[in-house]
Amino acid sequence: MNSRGKLAAVVGMFALSMVLASCASTNQFGETTMDLKTAKGIAMATKDEAAALVPAQNVGDQSQTKTAHLVGCANGEVAWPGRTTVSLIGDVDAEAMIEVIASAWEQKDAVVVERRRTRQDAPRVDMTGTQGDFYSASIWSPGTELKITSFSPCFELEEGQHPSDEY
């Protein structure tokens, strides 16, 4: 994919995440609430945005978690966890790749972005979103994989949903 196509893909995914965020429903008090489908969609779109920043010549394969068991949030709600793995090929500058993702994340409104290192001293960047969501991107397996981990915005389970089920 050329740079124009990559930019179009990133812009499209950003627009999708904004549409998904606007799909959140409201409760009887007029407060915006988040549901599983919207929260999961936001997390998956954010990971896709980051993965799309990898130069096409460096992408060998890409996989994304489609289902997972929910995890608890501090406020009694739950979040959908997921991971996208991009197998990297060719000459990859891990520091530069993580910096591109960090810079893109810093363009989002009201997020906190932190540059860090993994225990193996590989570059890593974390982003905490405005709705309790969290994302982390890092290079693994001595420069051969980019892993983007997510925890969706927190939401309340609907009637009949259980955190132990896969969603």
SEKOLFI-349408 format. One record per residue (C-alpha): residue number from 1; residue in three letters; chain; x, y, z. Coordinates in steps of 0.001 Angstrom, whole numbers. Layout:
<rec num="NUM" residuo="ala" cadena="A" u="X" v="Y" w="Z"/>
...
//
This chain:
<rec num="1" residuo="met" cadena="A" u="0" v="0" w="0"/>
<rec num="2" residuo="asn" cadena="A" u="1458" v="3388" w="-933"/>
<rec num="3" residuo="ser" cadena="A" u="1600" v="6307" w="1514"/>
<rec num="4" residuo="arg" cadena="A" u="-1570" v="7894" w="68"/>
<rec num="5" residuo="gly" cadena="A" u="-3493" v="4621" w="524"/>
<rec num="6" residuo="lys" cadena="A" u="-2119" v="4183" w="4042"/>
<rec num="7" residuo="leu" cadena="A" u="-3206" v="7722" w="4963"/>
<rec num="8" residuo="ala" cadena="A" u="-6675" v="7054" w="3566"/>
<rec num="9" residuo="ala" cadena="A" u="-6881" v="3833" w="5606"/>
<rec num="10" residuo="val" cadena="A" u="-5866" v="5603" w="8830"/>
<rec num="11" residuo="val" cadena="A" u="-8330" v="8454" w="8217"/>
<rec num="12" residuo="gly" cadena="A" u="-11072" v="5921" w="7473"/>
<rec num="13" residuo="met" cadena="A" u="-10371" v="3942" w="10650"/>
<rec num="14" residuo="phe" cadena="A" u="-10362" v="7133" w="12714"/>
<rec num="15" residuo="ala" cadena="A" u="-13744" v="8059" w="11233"/>
<rec num="16" residuo="leu" cadena="A" u="-15030" v="4559" w="12039"/>
<rec num="17" residuo="ser" cadena="A" u="-13899" v="4852" w="15661"/>
<rec num="18" residuo="met" cadena="A" u="-15689" v="8214" w="15940"/>
<rec num="19" residuo="val" cadena="A" u="-18876" v="6695" w="14497"/>
<rec num="20" residuo="leu" cadena="A" u="-18650" v="3776" w="16932"/>
<rec num="21" residuo="ala" cadena="A" u="-18152" v="6148" w="19848"/>
<rec num="22" residuo="ser" cadena="A" u="-21240" v="8088" w="18782"/>
<rec num="23" residuo="cys" cadena="A" u="-23261" v="4840" w="18851"/>
<rec num="24" residuo="ala" cadena="A" u="-23123" v="4670" w="22644"/>
<rec num="25" residuo="ser" cadena="A" u="-26625" v="4712" w="24085"/>
<rec num="26" residuo="thr" cadena="A" u="-28052" v="6820" w="26892"/>
<rec num="27" residuo="asn" cadena="A" u="-29658" v="5672" w="30117"/>
<rec num="28" residuo="gln" cadena="A" u="-32887" v="6956" w="31701"/>
<rec num="29" residuo="phe" cadena="A" u="-30990" v="9947" w="33140"/>
<rec num="30" residuo="gly" cadena="A" u="-29706" v="11048" w="29730"/>
<rec num="31" residuo="glu" cadena="A" u="-26150" v="9938" w="30549"/>
<rec num="32" residuo="thr" cadena="A" u="-24145" v="8309" w="27776"/>
<rec num="33" residuo="thr" cadena="A" u="-23537" v="4614" w="28368"/>
<rec num="34" residuo="met" cadena="A" u="-21245" v="2219" w="26558"/>
<rec num="35" residuo="asp" cadena="A" u="-22221" v="-1270" w="25425"/>
<rec num="36" residuo="leu" cadena="A" u="-20144" v="-4323" w="24504"/>
<rec num="37" residuo="lys" cadena="A" u="-20463" v="-3924" w="20730"/>
<rec num="38" residuo="thr" cadena="A" u="-19436" v="-264" w="20772"/>
<rec num="39" residuo="ala" cadena="A" u="-16575" v="-755" w="23256"/>
<rec num="40" residuo="lys" cadena="A" u="-15174" v="-3741" w="21338"/>
<rec num="41" residuo="gly" cadena="A" u="-15484" v="-1834" w="18051"/>
<rec num="42" residuo="ile" cadena="A" u="-13558" v="1132" w="19438"/>
<rec num="43" residuo="ala" cadena="A" u="-10753" v="-1124" w="20721"/>
<rec num="44" residuo="met" cadena="A" u="-10483" v="-3049" w="17447"/>
<rec num="45" residuo="ala" cadena="A" u="-10509" v="138" w="15331"/>
<rec num="46" residuo="thr" cadena="A" u="-7793" v="1742" w="17476"/>
<rec num="47" residuo="lys" cadena="A" u="-5553" v="-1312" w="17072"/>
<rec num="48" residuo="asp" cadena="A" u="-6231" v="-1346" w="13313"/>
<rec num="49" residuo="glu" cadena="A" u="-5214" v="2331" w="13116"/>
<rec num="50" residuo="ala" cadena="A" u="-1879" v="1564" w="14777"/>
<rec num="51" residuo="ala" cadena="A" u="-1237" v="-1548" w="12665"/>
<rec num="52" residuo="ala" cadena="A" u="-1940" v="460" w="9482"/>
<rec num="53" residuo="leu" cadena="A" u="1062" v="2659" w="10310"/>
<rec num="54" residuo="val" cadena="A" u="3485" v="-213" w="9652"/>
<rec num="55" residuo="pro" cadena="A" u="5012" v="205" w="6180"/>
<rec num="56" residuo="ala" cadena="A" u="3434" v="-2331" w="3809"/>
<rec num="57" residuo="gln" cadena="A" u="6839" v="-3751" w="2836"/>
<rec num="58" residuo="asn" cadena="A" u="7389" v="-4700" w="6496"/>
<rec num="59" residuo="val" cadena="A" u="4077" v="-6551" w="7013"/>
<rec num="60" residuo="gly" cadena="A" u="4353" v="-10321" w="6720"/>
<rec num="61" residuo="asp" cadena="A" u="1065" v="-11285" w="8346"/>
<rec num="62" residuo="gln" cadena="A" u="-1473" v="-9717" w="10675"/>
<rec num="63" residuo="ser" cadena="A" u="-3890" v="-11315" w="13127"/>
<rec num="64" residuo="gln" cadena="A" u="-6367" v="-9858" w="15582"/>
<rec num="65" residuo="thr" cadena="A" u="-8167" v="-11346" w="18580"/>
<rec num="66" residuo="lys" cadena="A" u="-11822" v="-11735" w="17583"/>
<rec num="67" residuo="thr" cadena="A" u="-13231" v="-13061" w="20872"/>
<rec num="68" residuo="ala" cadena="A" u="-12126" v="-12864" w="24487"/>
<rec num="69" residuo="his" cadena="A" u="-13378" v="-13174" w="28052"/>
<rec num="70" residuo="leu" cadena="A" u="-14156" v="-9809" w="29631"/>
<rec num="71" residuo="val" cadena="A" u="-12006" v="-8295" w="32388"/>
<rec num="72" residuo="gly" cadena="A" u="-13052" v="-6106" w="35287"/>
<rec num="73" residuo="cys" cadena="A" u="-12673" v="-2329" w="35492"/>
<rec num="74" residuo="ala" cadena="A" u="-12125" v="-445" w="38740"/>
<rec num="75" residuo="asn" cadena="A" u="-15696" v="883" w="38779"/>
<rec num="76" residuo="gly" cadena="A" u="-17443" v="-2511" w="38659"/>
<rec num="77" residuo="glu" cadena="A" u="-17874" v="-2387" w="34892"/>
<rec num="78" residuo="val" cadena="A" u="-16016" v="-4630" w="32423"/>
<rec num="79" residuo="ala" cadena="A" u="-13738" v="-4188" w="29400"/>
<rec num="80" residuo="trp" cadena="A" u="-13061" v="-6255" w="26298"/>
<rec num="81" residuo="pro" cadena="A" u="-9350" v="-7195" w="25975"/>
<rec num="82" residuo="gly" cadena="A" u="-7744" v="-7854" w="22632"/>
<rec num="83" residuo="arg" cadena="A" u="-4488" v="-8099" w="20747"/>
<rec num="84" residuo="thr" cadena="A" u="-3319" v="-7493" w="17212"/>
<rec num="85" residuo="thr" cadena="A" u="-55" v="-9081" w="16118"/>
<rec num="86" residuo="val" cadena="A" u="1782" v="-7908" w="13012"/>
<rec num="87" residuo="ser" cadena="A" u="4586" v="-10218" w="11819"/>
<rec num="88" residuo="leu" cadena="A" u="7385" v="-7994" w="10599"/>
<rec num="89" residuo="ile" cadena="A" u="9631" v="-8711" w="7623"/>
<rec num="90" residuo="gly" cadena="A" u="12584" v="-6911" w="6118"/>
<rec num="91" residuo="asp" cadena="A" u="14716" v="-4274" w="7756"/>
<rec num="92" residuo="val" cadena="A" u="12648" v="-2833" w="10615"/>
<rec num="93" residuo="asp" cadena="A" u="13651" v="116" w="12776"/>
<rec num="94" residuo="ala" cadena="A" u="11779" v="-789" w="15975"/>
<rec num="95" residuo="glu" cadena="A" u="12430" v="2567" w="17649"/>
<rec num="96" residuo="ala" cadena="A" u="11129" v="4510" w="14642"/>
<rec num="97" residuo="met" cadena="A" u="8062" v="2262" w="14262"/>
<rec num="98" residuo="ile" cadena="A" u="7015" v="2733" w="17889"/>
<rec num="99" residuo="glu" cadena="A" u="7683" v="6486" w="17597"/>
<rec num="100" residuo="val" cadena="A" u="5333" v="6724" w="14588"/>
<rec num="101" residuo="ile" cadena="A" u="2580" v="5015" w="16615"/>
<rec num="102" residuo="ala" cadena="A" u="3274" v="7238" w="19655"/>
<rec num="103" residuo="ser" cadena="A" u="3086" v="10372" w="17498"/>
<rec num="104" residuo="ala" cadena="A" u="-207" v="9246" w="15936"/>
<rec num="105" residuo="trp" cadena="A" u="-1681" v="8494" w="19340"/>
<rec num="106" residuo="glu" cadena="A" u="-601" v="11919" w="20620"/>
<rec num="107" residuo="gln" cadena="A" u="-2829" v="13494" w="17956"/>
<rec num="108" residuo="lys" cadena="A" u="-5934" v="12120" w="19696"/>
<rec num="109" residuo="asp" cadena="A" u="-7815" v="14400" w="22079"/>
<rec num="110" residuo="ala" cadena="A" u="-7350" v="14096" w="25849"/>
<rec num="111" residuo="val" cadena="A" u="-5261" v="10918" w="25902"/>
<rec num="112" residuo="val" cadena="A" u="-2139" v="10177" w="27902"/>
<rec num="113" residuo="val" cadena="A" u="742" v="8699" w="25895"/>
<rec num="114" residuo="glu" cadena="A" u="3818" v="7263" w="27609"/>
<rec num="115" residuo="arg" cadena="A" u="6948" v="5964" w="25934"/>
<rec num="116" residuo="arg" cadena="A" u="8456" v="3016" w="27811"/>
<rec num="117" residuo="arg" cadena="A" u="10675" v="-42" w="27411"/>
<rec num="118" residuo="thr" cadena="A" u="9749" v="-3710" w="27763"/>
<rec num="119" residuo="arg" cadena="A" u="11618" v="-5975" w="30195"/>
<rec num="120" residuo="gln" cadena="A" u="13716" v="-7033" w="27210"/>
<rec num="121" residuo="asp" cadena="A" u="14515" v="-3312" w="26606"/>
<rec num="122" residuo="ala" cadena="A" u="12456" v="-3138" w="23406"/>
<rec num="123" residuo="pro" cadena="A" u="10557" v="85" w="22630"/>
<rec num="124" residuo="arg" cadena="A" u="6961" v="343" w="23833"/>
<rec num="125" residuo="val" cadena="A" u="4283" v="3017" w="23908"/>
<rec num="126" residuo="asp" cadena="A" u="1147" v="3086" w="26068"/>
<rec num="127" residuo="met" cadena="A" u="-1987" v="5178" w="25569"/>
<rec num="128" residuo="thr" cadena="A" u="-4745" v="5682" w="28121"/>
<rec num="129" residuo="gly" cadena="A" u="-7959" v="6923" w="26543"/>
<rec num="130" residuo="thr" cadena="A" u="-10675" v="9168" w="27850"/>
<rec num="131" residuo="gln" cadena="A" u="-13171" v="6352" w="28504"/>
<rec num="132" residuo="gly" cadena="A" u="-11026" v="4052" w="30627"/>
<rec num="133" residuo="asp" cadena="A" u="-9562" v="2363" w="27562"/>
<rec num="134" residuo="phe" cadena="A" u="-5883" v="1389" w="27368"/>
<rec num="135" residuo="tyr" cadena="A" u="-3586" v="431" w="24495"/>
<rec num="136" residuo="ser" cadena="A" u="32" v="-683" w="24321"/>
<rec num="137" residuo="ala" cadena="A" u="2242" v="-1224" w="21264"/>
<rec num="138" residuo="ser" cadena="A" u="5635" v="-2892" w="21444"/>
<rec num="139" residuo="ile" cadena="A" u="8135" v="-4846" w="19395"/>
<rec num="140" residuo="trp" cadena="A" u="8579" v="-8505" w="20395"/>
<rec num="141" residuo="ser" cadena="A" u="10495" v="-11609" w="19358"/>
<rec num="142" residuo="pro" cadena="A" u="13747" v="-9725" w="18600"/>
<rec num="143" residuo="gly" cadena="A" u="12187" v="-7309" w="16117"/>
<rec num="144" residuo="thr" cadena="A" u="9932" v="-9764" w="14310"/>
<rec num="145" residuo="glu" cadena="A" u="6529" v="-8887" w="15809"/>
<rec num="146" residuo="leu" cadena="A" u="4576" v="-5761" w="16646"/>
<rec num="147" residuo="lys" cadena="A" u="2021" v="-6498" w="19359"/>
<rec num="148" residuo="ile" cadena="A" u="-791" v="-4029" w="20007"/>
<rec num="149" residuo="thr" cadena="A" u="-2746" v="-4854" w="23144"/>
<rec num="150" residuo="ser" cadena="A" u="-6034" v="-3215" w="24070"/>
<rec num="151" residuo="phe" cadena="A" u="-8552" v="-2946" w="26860"/>
<rec num="152" residuo="ser" cadena="A" u="-11745" v="-1350" w="25551"/>
<rec num="153" residuo="pro" cadena="A" u="-13635" v="1473" w="27210"/>
<rec num="154" residuo="cys" cadena="A" u="-15410" v="177" w="30326"/>
<rec num="155" residuo="phe" cadena="A" u="-19098" v="-710" w="30040"/>
<rec num="156" residuo="glu" cadena="A" u="-21899" v="-2363" w="31962"/>
<rec num="157" residuo="leu" cadena="A" u="-23019" v="-5841" w="31028"/>
<rec num="158" residuo="glu" cadena="A" u="-26497" v="-6115" w="29607"/>
<rec num="159" residuo="glu" cadena="A" u="-29083" v="-8545" w="30963"/>
<rec num="160" residuo="gly" cadena="A" u="-27999" v="-12111" w="30198"/>
<rec num="161" residuo="gln" cadena="A" u="-24330" v="-11272" w="29556"/>
<rec num="162" residuo="his" cadena="A" u="-21643" v="-12808" w="31769"/>
<rec num="163" residuo="pro" cadena="A" u="-17970" v="-11817" w="31960"/>
<rec num="164" residuo="ser" cadena="A" u="-16902" v="-15474" w="31810"/>
<rec num="165" residuo="asp" cadena="A" u="-18462" v="-15851" w="28337"/>
<rec num="166" residuo="glu" cadena="A" u="-16430" v="-15072" w="25221"/>
<rec num="167" residuo="tyr" cadena="A" u="-17479" v="-12016" w="23256"/>
//
